[in-house]
Amino acid sequence: MSHDTEFEIILQSIKDFFTSKMLMFALIPLLFVMVVMYVVFFTAAGYGMEALQLYLDQVQAGNDVIIDPAAPFYFIWMATVFGFLVQYSILSGLVGFLVYTLGTVFVMMFSVFLTLVVIGFLTPGILSVLHKRHYQHLELHGHGTLISPLWVLIKSTLVMILLFILFVPLYFIPVLNLVVINIPLYYFFHKLLNYDVASTLLSEEEYEVVYKKNSLAFRGRTLFLYFISMIPFITLFSAVFYIIYLGHAYYGKLNKLRGSVINNMDDIKMEKEANTNSNGGYERVEQ
């Protein structure tokens, strides 16, 4: 099965997503992330925005404030940073922006992070279903070890955090900050999603060939999926679609790669046979 246009890939991916097996896969990250976010929400509620606002009001009034040492580490960190900022009138206006921006980014990043981690365990099963439905003629040679996904996760997380830190001065520039703040998240999103699919389907040599020739196309696909994930909490439902969509794209490229290899081998074989017959003919003439 092959798809000539991107629209056909998307259409087939949507059809596959709304099958019973894929919808069952989609429920797993949804339930898991909802439970985790529920626990985190009520844990944070104990030292939530009201407590932080009270702290900031006391700092602005010049009162001595003591933070409860039993408070969660994230509350102590946020209170210290924002308490420093509101001491200076020129910076106090940034506090509200930082509270809502960082809060929104954290919730979005945390939900995407959890969903991608969970979906990583489901990727082989999802791609196996696609293989049985559409690509049984292809023999798969995945690459990597059991440790490889963990290493990619750790490395991508560290690079994402580094990018967040490097871009801090740009967060205060209107409009530009909306673009810049998404770069680290997209980097993380692309690395994990692309690795999960490619390492399951392709050998390391095949991946080098396929991705090198089509890197812009695959980055465009993951960018498209990243924009979809920006819709609040839609990643909880659509993560399985991401795997299906990229899976079809990689299956298509793998199918063409294997076909070109077979054709090249056939051409070489025919050329050798032609040379052999030609040499044999000359020998008979000489005799």
N, C-alpha and C positions, 0 to 999 in steps of 0.2 A: 504494500500500500504506500503510495507517495502523494504528496501534496505540492502543487506547482506554485501556489500563492500563499502569502501570509494569511489572507482572509480564510482560505480553506483550512489552514492549520488551526486557526482560532475557532472556526465553526465546528470542526471535528472534535476539538478539545472540549467545547461546551457540551456537545452530544455525549461524549464519554463521561464528563463530570456528572451528568444527571442520570447515570446508571445506578442501580441499587448498590453495587459493590463500592463504587467511588463515594457515594453519599455516606456509606458506613464508615469509610476512611475519614471523611470530613468531620464526622461527629467526635472522633477521638481528640484531635487538638482543641476543638471547641470546648468540650467538657473539661479537659485538663487545665487549659488556660483560664477558664472561668472560675474554677475552684481556687487556683493559685491567686488570681487577681482578687477574688473575694476575701481570701485570708489576708493578703497584703493590705487591702483597703481598710479592713477593720482593725488591723494592727496599727496602721498609720493614723487611724481616726483618734486613737488615744492621745496622740500628740499631733494633732492636725493643724489646719490653718488658723483656727481660733486661738490656740495656744501660741502660735508663731506671731499672730497679729498683736496679742497682748504683750508679748516680749518686745516687739518693735515699738509699740506705743510707750512702754516704760523707758526704752532707750532714748527715744526722741524727747521725752520729758526730762531727761537727765537723771533719772532715778537709778539706783544701784540694782542690778538684776543678777540673780543667781539661777543658773540653769540646773534643773534637777539632774544629778549625775546618773540617775536610773533611766533617763530618757534615751530613746533609740539613737544610735550614732548619727543617722541621717538628719534627725531633728537638731542635734547639737551642731552639726556642720552647717546646716542652713541658717540656724539662728546666729551663729558666729559671723558668717559672711554677710547676711543682711543687716545685722546689728552694726557692723563696720560701715556699711554703705550709708545707712540712714543718719550717721553722725555728721555727714557732709551734705549740705543742702543741694549742692550741684548734682549729687549722686542719688539723693533720696527718690527722685522721680523714676529712677531705673528699677527700684525694688519691685514695684507692682508688675512691671514688664517681665522681670526675671522670674518672679513667682509663678506667673501664669505660663510663661514660655517654657521654663524648665519643667514645670509640672506636666504640661501637655506633652513635651518631648519625652519625658521619662515614661509616662503611661504608654505612649505610642511605641517607644523603643522597647520597653519591657514586654509588651504584648507581642510585638513582632519577633523579638528575641526568643521568647518562650515557644511561639508557634513554629519558628524555623528549627529550633532544637528538636521539638517533638516530631515535626514532619520529616526530619532527617532519618528517624528510625522507621518511618512508614514508606520512604521513597522506594526501596527495593520491591515492596509488595505492590505499590501503585504501578510501577513500571513493568512488573511481571504481568499484571492484568492487561496492560496495553500490549505487551508482547504476545500474549495468547490471543488477543482479539484481532490484532492487525499485522504483527511482524514475526510470525512463527518461523518464517524462512531465514531469519537472521540469527546467527549464533553470537551470543554476547560474551565479551571478555572484559569484565570490569577490572579496574586497577585500584591499588591502595591496600592498606592493611586495616585492622581493627583500630589502630591508634591514629591513623591518618585523619579521620573526621574530627577527632578531638584536637589534633594539632591545628587543623584549619580553623576550627572554632576559636581556639585560644589566640592564634596569630591574628585572625580577623578582628577579634574583640580588642586586642591591644592596639592595632593600627587604628581602629575606629576611635578609641579613647584618645590616642595621640592626635588624630585629626580634629577632634572636638576641642582639644586644648590649643592647638595651633591656630584655629579659626576664631578664638575668643574675641580678639579685637574687632572682627568683622560683624559680630552679632549685634553691635550697636548701630549699624548703618541700616536705615530703613530700606525695605525691599530686598536689598542684597542679603540681609540676614536670613530671609526666608529661603533663599537659594542655598547659601553656604551651610546652614544648619542641617540640610538634607544630604550633603555630600558624604559625611561619615556614615550615616545610616544606609545610604544607597550602596556604599562600598561593602559594608557588612552583609547587606541583603544579597547583593550580586555574588559575592564570594561563596557564601554558604549554599545558596540555591543552585548555582552553576556547578559547584563541586559535587553536591549530592547526586545530581542527575548524570553528569558526565562520567564520574567515577564508577557508577553502577552499570553503564552501558558500554563504555569504550575502554579499550586497552590504553595504556599510556602513550604508545606510539600513534594510535588512531586519534586520540585526543589532541596531540600536538599538531597533527595534520588538519583535523577538522576545525579546531578552535583558531589556529593561526590564520586560516583562510577566511573564517567567518566571525572573527572576534567582534567586529562592529555590529553585525546582525544580532549576535547573542546579547551583547550589551544593550542594544536597542530593545530586545525582548524583555530583559530583566528590568530595564528602565520603565517600560510600559507596565509591567507587573508591579513595580514599586509605586507608580502613580496610583494604581488601583488600591494598593495597601494603605495609601494615605487617607482613604475614606475611613472614618472612625470605626474600628473593630471589624472591618470587612475581612481582614486577614484571617480572623478566627474561622470564617466560613470558606474563604477562597484559596487557602494555602494548597489544598489538594489540586485545585485547578492549575496553580503555578507549575506543579510537578508534571501534570498531564501535558500542559502547553509546551514546556521546555523538552519534555520527553518526546513528543511528536517531532519537534524541530531536530533533536539529536538523532532520533531514529531515521528521519528522512536523509540527513547528511551521511549517516553511517551506511544506509542503503545505497546511496550514490557512490560512496567511497569503495564499498565492497564490489559494486558493479563495475567501476572503472578498473579496479585491480584485476577482476576476472577477465575483462575485455583485453587489458594489456597482456595478461598471461596467454590468452588465446592468440593474440596477434604475434607474440614472440614464438609460440608453438608453431603457428602456421608459417612464420618466416623461417624457422629452423627446418621444418619439413620441406619447404620450397628449396632451401639451400642444399639439403641432403639429396633431393631428387635431381637437382641441377648438377651436383657433383657426380652423382651416379651416372647421369646421361653422358657427361664428358668422358668418364672412364670407359664406358661402353664404346664410344666413338674411337678412342685411342686404341682400344684392343682390336 
